[in-house]
Amino acid sequence: MDPAQLLLIVVIVVLTLIFILLGVQVFFILREFKNTIKKANKVLDDTGVITESVSGPLSNLSMLASGVKAGAFIASLLRGKSKKHKEQ
């Protein structure tokens, strides 16, 4: 064999080994990335559940406040009518 051919074969073998190692490393990196994305998705889902559990009572409280306000308005209207009725 010619020394140039031998050098070419050695270079091809070394590059092949390097590419195989890089491929394995990329596989592990992508697997870790997949796990990280799963964890981030779980955190976002939990945040959505917490937000819904907080917003439900707050909306009920808002509805209660508007109901009390409407009741106070109706009571003031009734008081105004009763005062007018007593004056006559």
N, CA, C and O of each residue as an XYZ file, in Angstrom:
352
protein
N       0.832     -1.192      0.000
C       0.000      0.000      0.000
C       0.868      1.244      0.000
O       1.951      1.289      0.584
N       0.366      2.206     -0.652
C       1.031      3.495     -0.732
C       0.822      4.237      0.589
O      -0.249      4.128      1.187
N       1.815      4.986      1.054
C       1.648      5.721      2.319
C       0.480      6.724      2.269
O      -0.150      6.973      3.297
N       0.190      7.287      1.125
C      -0.922      8.232      1.001
C      -2.248      7.510      1.210
O      -3.150      8.052      1.849
N      -2.380      6.286      0.676
C      -3.605      5.510      0.861
C      -3.775      5.106      2.335
O      -4.878      5.143      2.881
N      -2.660      4.723      2.960
C      -2.705      4.350      4.377
C      -3.112      5.546      5.234
O      -3.912      5.398      6.158
N      -2.585      6.701      4.945
C      -2.937      7.921      5.677
C      -4.408      8.259      5.464
O      -5.101      8.670      6.394
N      -4.873      8.083      4.238
C      -6.275      8.358      3.931
C      -7.190      7.403      4.699
O      -8.225      7.838      5.205
N      -6.855      6.155      4.801
C      -7.661      5.177      5.544
C      -7.674      5.527      7.030
O      -8.722      5.456      7.672
N      -6.536      5.900      7.576
C      -6.459      6.279      8.997
C      -7.325      7.513      9.257
O      -8.052      7.567     10.249
N      -7.246      8.490      8.377
C      -8.043      9.708      8.545
C      -9.537      9.377      8.475
O     -10.325      9.902      9.262
N      -9.922      8.524      7.553
C     -11.336      8.145      7.413
C     -11.812      7.419      8.670
O     -12.916      7.681      9.147
N     -11.000      6.513      9.214
C     -11.381      5.780     10.425
C     -11.508      6.739     11.607
O     -12.465      6.649     12.376
N     -10.559      7.647     11.755
C     -10.597      8.604     12.871
C     -11.822      9.518     12.747
O     -12.521      9.750     13.733
N     -12.082     10.035     11.549
C     -13.251     10.887     11.354
C     -14.551     10.128     11.602
O     -15.500     10.683     12.155
N     -14.596      8.869     11.198
C     -15.787      8.050     11.437
C     -16.024      7.882     12.934
O     -17.159      7.997     13.397
N     -14.976      7.614     13.687
C     -15.116      7.480     15.140
C     -15.558      8.799     15.779
O     -16.401      8.809     16.676
N     -14.999      9.879     15.324
C     -15.391     11.191     15.867
C     -16.862     11.475     15.576
O     -17.589     11.938     16.455
N     -17.306     11.200     14.349
C     -18.711     11.438     13.995
C     -19.653     10.531     14.787
O     -20.749     10.947     15.161
N     -19.229      9.300     15.039
C     -20.057      8.392     15.846
C     -20.183      8.933     17.269
O     -21.277      8.953     17.832
N     -19.079      9.366     17.843
C     -19.119      9.941     19.189
C     -19.976     11.206     19.233
O     -20.743     11.406     20.176
N     -19.848     12.047     18.228
C     -20.676     13.256     18.172
C     -22.160     12.908     18.034
O     -23.011     13.556     18.645
N     -22.458     11.913     17.254
C     -23.846     11.486     17.108
C     -24.433     10.994     18.417
O     -25.578     11.304     18.745
N     -23.654     10.228     19.167
C     -24.116      9.746     20.467
C     -24.339     10.916     21.415
O     -25.338     10.955     22.133
N     -23.410     11.871     21.419
C     -23.562     13.045     22.285
C     -24.794     13.871     21.902
O     -25.518     14.350     22.775
N     -25.026     14.033     20.618
C     -26.223     14.767     20.162
C     -27.478     14.029     20.607
O     -28.456     14.664     21.002
N     -27.469     12.705     20.550
C     -28.611     11.918     21.008
C     -28.888     12.186     22.486
O     -30.037     12.410     22.866
N     -27.855     12.167     23.317
C     -28.040     12.417     24.748
C     -28.517     13.849     25.011
O     -29.361     14.080     25.877
N     -27.978     14.789     24.269
C     -28.403     16.183     24.437
C     -29.866     16.338     24.065
O     -30.617     17.005     24.777
N     -30.281     15.737     22.967
C     -31.691     15.829     22.553
C     -32.612     15.128     23.550
O     -33.730     15.587     23.782
N     -32.162     14.035     24.134
C     -32.980     13.342     25.138
C     -33.144     14.216     26.387
O     -34.238     14.294     26.946
N     -32.072     14.866     26.821
C     -32.164     15.774     27.965
C     -33.059     16.968     27.642
O     -33.823     17.429     28.489
N     -32.958     17.458     26.423
C     -33.806     18.572     25.997
C     -35.276     18.172     26.027
O     -36.135     18.961     26.421
N     -35.559     16.940     25.606
C     -36.935     16.429     25.631
C     -37.456     16.367     27.070
O     -38.597     16.748     27.332
N     -36.633     15.895     27.991
C     -37.035     15.837     29.401
C     -37.257     17.237     29.967
O     -38.187     17.460     30.742
N     -36.405     18.170     29.580
C     -36.556     19.542     30.048
C     -37.853     20.152     29.530
O     -38.550     20.848     30.269
N     -38.175     19.900     28.289
C     -39.415     20.415     27.708
C     -40.626     19.799     28.424
O     -41.611     20.493     28.676
N     -40.558     18.509     28.750
C     -41.651     17.864     29.486
C     -41.854     18.518     30.848
O     -42.986     18.764     31.264
N     -40.743     18.799     31.544
C     -40.845     19.427     32.862
C     -41.404     20.843     32.751
O     -42.233     21.249     33.565
N     -40.958     21.590     31.754
C     -41.471     22.947     31.559
C     -42.962     22.914     31.227
O     -43.719     23.768     31.687
N     -43.380     21.940     30.438
C     -44.796     21.796     30.104
C     -45.616     21.484     31.348
O     -46.719     22.004     31.512
N     -45.084     20.641     32.221
C     -45.782     20.315     33.464
C     -45.906     21.549     34.347
O     -46.954     21.775     34.951
N     -44.849     22.345     34.427
C     -44.901     23.573     35.221
C     -45.957     24.517     34.660
O     -46.714     25.119     35.421
N     -46.017     24.651     33.348
C     -47.017     25.528     32.735
C     -48.432     25.004     32.974
O     -49.350     25.790     33.209
N     -48.616     23.692     32.917
C     -49.934     23.117     33.209
C     -50.332     23.383     34.654
O     -51.474     23.749     34.932
N     -49.389     23.200     35.575
C     -49.680     23.466     36.986
C     -49.995     24.936     37.211
O     -50.868     25.271     38.012
N     -49.293     25.808     36.513
C     -49.572     27.242     36.623
C     -50.975     27.554     36.130
O     -51.672     28.381     36.718
N     -51.392     26.900     35.057
C     -52.751     27.098     34.552
C     -53.797     26.639     35.551
O     -54.817     27.305     35.727
N     -53.562     25.510     36.207
C     -54.501     25.003     37.212
C     -54.580     25.965     38.393
O     -55.668     26.256     38.892
N     -53.430     26.456     38.838
C     -53.407     27.395     39.964
C     -54.125     28.685     39.588
O     -54.885     29.228     40.390
N     -53.893     29.169     38.394
C     -54.548     30.398     37.946
C     -56.060     30.221     37.904
O     -56.800     31.109     38.328
N     -56.524     29.088     37.399
C     -57.958     28.837     37.356
C     -58.542     28.713     38.749
O     -59.654     29.180     38.995
N     -57.812     28.091     39.668
C     -58.339     27.927     41.017
C     -58.377     29.261     41.768
O     -59.194     29.428     42.673
N     -57.526     30.194     41.416
C     -57.549     31.515     42.047
C     -58.586     32.409     41.378
O     -59.263     33.177     42.061
N     -58.723     32.327     40.067
C     -59.640     33.220     39.358
C     -61.098     32.873     39.625
O     -61.949     33.762     39.578
N     -61.416     31.612     39.906
C     -62.799     31.214     40.183
C     -63.359     31.934     41.399
O     -64.390     32.597     41.281
N     -62.725     31.834     42.563
C     -63.239     32.550     43.736
C     -63.225     34.076     43.564
O     -64.110     34.764     44.074
N     -62.237     34.597     42.857
C     -62.201     36.045     42.650
C     -63.377     36.506     41.801
O     -63.951     37.563     42.065
N     -63.742     35.734     40.794
C     -64.893     36.120     39.981
C     -66.175     35.999     40.794
O     -67.084     36.813     40.631
N     -66.264     34.993     41.669
C     -67.429     34.875     42.547
C     -67.509     36.060     43.509
O     -68.596     36.573     43.774
N     -66.381     36.486     44.022
C     -66.341     37.638     44.917
C     -66.768     38.899     44.174
O     -67.476     39.737     44.731
N     -66.347     39.035     42.938
C     -66.743     40.182     42.124
C     -68.240     40.168     41.874
O     -68.900     41.205     41.944
N     -68.770     38.988     41.583
C     -70.220     38.888     41.370
C     -70.977     39.221     42.660
O     -72.029     39.858     42.611
N     -70.454     38.798     43.805
C     -71.076     39.110     45.083
C     -71.061     40.611     45.334
O     -72.055     41.176     45.790
N     -69.953     41.248     45.043
C     -69.852     42.701     45.241
C     -70.831     43.441     44.335
O     -71.477     44.393     44.772
N     -70.947     43.018     43.090
C     -71.891     43.696     42.196
C     -73.326     43.430     42.641
O     -74.188     44.295     42.481
N     -73.595     42.253     43.193
C     -74.926     41.961     43.725
C     -75.257     42.830     44.920
O     -76.377     43.327     45.041
N     -74.282     43.018     45.809
C     -74.485     43.887     46.975
C     -74.708     45.317     46.518
O     -75.558     46.018     47.068
N     -73.956     45.760     45.519
C     -74.114     47.116     45.001
C     -75.508     47.297     44.397
O     -76.155     48.321     44.618
N     -75.964     46.310     43.640
C     -77.304     46.393     43.053
C     -78.360     46.367     44.144
O     -79.355     47.085     44.047
N     -78.171     45.561     45.175
C     -79.112     45.519     46.297
C     -79.164     46.845     47.031
O     -80.240     47.299     47.421
N     -78.006     47.474     47.223
C     -77.970     48.780     47.890
C     -78.680     49.826     47.048
O     -79.374     50.690     47.584
N     -78.513     49.753     45.743
C     -79.190     50.703     44.855
C     -80.708     50.517     44.939
O     -81.452     51.494     45.024
N     -81.154     49.285     44.915
C     -82.596     49.013     45.007
C     -83.128     49.464     46.363
O     -84.223     50.020     46.446
N     -82.359     49.227     47.427
C     -82.783     49.661     48.759
C     -82.891     51.173     48.825
O     -83.822     51.701     49.434
N     -81.949     51.879     48.204
C     -82.023     53.348     48.214
C     -83.220     53.832     47.411
O     -83.838     54.829     47.783
N     -83.563     53.159     46.327
C     -84.748     53.520     45.561
C     -86.013     53.299     46.393
O     -86.920     54.132     46.384
N     -86.067     52.183     47.105
C     -87.233     51.893     47.931
C     -87.350     52.881     49.078
O     -88.460     53.283     49.428
N     -86.238     53.281     49.670
C     -86.264     54.281     50.742
C     -86.764     55.613     50.212
O     -87.519     56.316     50.883
N     -86.335     55.955     48.996
C     -86.790     57.217     48.394
C     -88.286     57.188     48.162
O     -88.958     58.191     48.400
N     -88.823     56.080     47.709
C     -90.269     55.963     47.479
C     -91.023     55.993     48.796
O     -92.094     56.595     48.878
N     -90.491     55.360     49.821
C     -91.175     55.331     51.124
C     -91.189     56.722     51.744
O     -92.184     57.089     52.369
N     -90.132     57.508     51.600
C     -90.090     58.869     52.121
C     -91.104     59.747     51.403
O     -91.794     60.552     52.028
N     -91.191     59.586     50.076
C     -92.163     60.358     49.308
C     -93.585     59.966     49.697
O     -94.469     60.818     49.784
N     -93.797     58.681     49.927
C     -95.103     58.173     50.306
C     -95.519     58.725     51.655
O     -96.685     59.074     51.839
N     -94.579     58.815     52.623
C     -94.869     59.329     53.969
C     -95.148     60.824     53.932
O     -95.972     61.316     54.704
N     -94.473     61.557     53.045
C     -94.670     63.008     52.948
C     -96.060     63.317     52.413
O     -96.649     64.328     52.795
N     -96.584     62.499     51.564
C     -97.898     62.773     50.971
C     -98.941     62.375     51.953
O    -100.132     62.512     51.678
